[in-house]
Amino acid sequence: MKLNCVVCRLTAGLIALLSLHTSVDAQEGLGPFMPNEGGTITTAWANAYRPDAEAWIRFANVRSDSFDINYSSSRGTGSGHV
């Protein structure tokens, strides 16, 4: 009886896995280490007393040989392009 339950769970898991329809949209012509257009990296920093600052890095104008980085920070420092 216990083996039958395991087989049922494995079968149900396999069916669920095979029924997933996922698509991955990649940008044409970019190498494996180029970021996606609009991709964002968020960082958070803290000190011994409290959270200190957050920063956001967003990728823009991604081409096969270059891309722009837009940086902003909760400390008020930021730039249009780095």
Stockholm file with secondary structure:
# STOCKHOLM 1.0

chainA/1-82         MKLNCVVCRLTAGLIALLSLHTSVDAQEGLGPFMPNEGGTITTAWANAYRPDAEAWIRFANVRSDSFDINYSSSRGTGSGHV
#=GR chainA/1-82 SS CHHHHHHHHHHHHHHHHHHCCCCCCCCTTCCTTCCCTTCEEEEEEECSSSEEEEEEEEEESCCSSCCEEEEEETTSCEESCC
#=GC SS_cons        CHHHHHHHHHHHHHHHHHHCCCCCCCCTTCCTTCCCTTCEEEEEEECSSSEEEEEEEEEESCCSSCCEEEEEETTSCEESCC
//
